């Protein structure tokens, strides 16, 4: 699929300041030879530098089609890279190692894959595209920024974390899909307006707090149900995109403190002691 490949290998093994690579994205590589790519401006802390000062840069083939460009990044200090894939609108970025915060910030399209772990704010305010992290991630995945209103977070696209995630997954998201293969921290789906979150593992406290809409599925254990969520029904299966989970789930609706109508599905088999107290409420409703 990607016929034009670039290879950026870090020359240095350690950085004591953030490396801002917001200008490193496929759209900035189109119709540029290697000398011009090496001259792309980056920032080390508050100091301006050239991309070629930090990376050895090589390539396979030339092309002027955005969606044929793949940028591969490797090195021992990739975890210091910030804002990689900023406003990305096509092509692919592959990271061979860990990555710093704000990966895919305001991303519109394209693919980002990280063969390592990632820090906080992955896909914050993204509108489209695909981000896949094969390790763990930090907080605020697909989130809005502090102080912004609900709905100002992720507006589209896919984020898949194959490890565990931190707190505030999907904070303020209005659309799109987030899948966590491991566990998520506290406040999963907080301020959520729309979109879907699947946590294959467990979730921390205050899941769905101030949730206005959207869908959250928790397949593992959960630390508690907020009292502002009410039990709606018990179902035998849950469909999430193309997957169908054929287990018993309790469906809660909330957060009623904000007149929310979000749907929170909790696996019964992993939360028996927590959920069995709600069964009499379902029986009362159906009588």
C-alpha positions, 0 to 999 in steps of 0.5 A: 500500500505504501510505496514511498517509505522514509526512515528516520533513525535518531542519531542520539541516545538521550534527550533531556528536553521534549522533541516537538515533531509536529511538522513531521507528517506525510503531507510535509514530505510530498515533492521534497528531496532528502535535503529539504526534508532534513531542513524541516523545522523541529523544536528541542525544548524551546530551541529551534533545530533541523530534522536532519540534526537529530535523525539520519534520514533515508528513503525508498522510492519517490511519490507525490501521492499523500496516501502512498507515503509511510514515515518510519521512526526509530531510536532510543529516545523516541519517548521524548517525541511530542505532537507526532502526527499533528493535524495529519491528513493522510499517509502513515507514520510507524514508530518503532519504540515508545512515543511521547504525548499528543500523538495524533493531536487534531488528526484528520486522516491516515494511520499511526502505529506505535510498536511500543507504549505511548504517553498521554493525550493520544488522539486528543481532539482527532476528527478521523484516522486510525491510531494503534498502540501495541503497548500501554498508554497514558491518560486522556486518550481521545480527550478534550483539553482541560477547560473545554466543554463536553463534546470538544474531544475526539470527533471521529476515527479509531484508537486501539490500545493493546495494553492498559490505558490510564484515566480519562479515556474518551473525556468529552468525546462526541464520536469515534471509537476507542478500544482498550484491550487491557484495563482502563483507569478512573473516569473512563468516558467522563463528559462523553457526548457520543461515540463508543468505548470498549474496555476488554479488561476492567475499569476504575472508579467513576466510569461514565461520570457526567456522561451525556450520550454514547456507549461504554462496554466494560468486559472486566471488573469495575470498581463501582457504579455511580449512583446517578446511573440507573439500571435499565435492563439485563441483556444476553449479548452486546454488539460493539461494531462488528463484534458480538459479546454473548455474555450477560450484561447489565445496561445502565443509563446516565449520568442523570445529574446532567440529564444524560442518556449514555449507555453503560454495559457491565459484564455480569460474570466479572462483577457478580457481587456488585451487580446482583443487588440490581436484579430486584430493581429489574424485577420490580420494573417488569412486574 
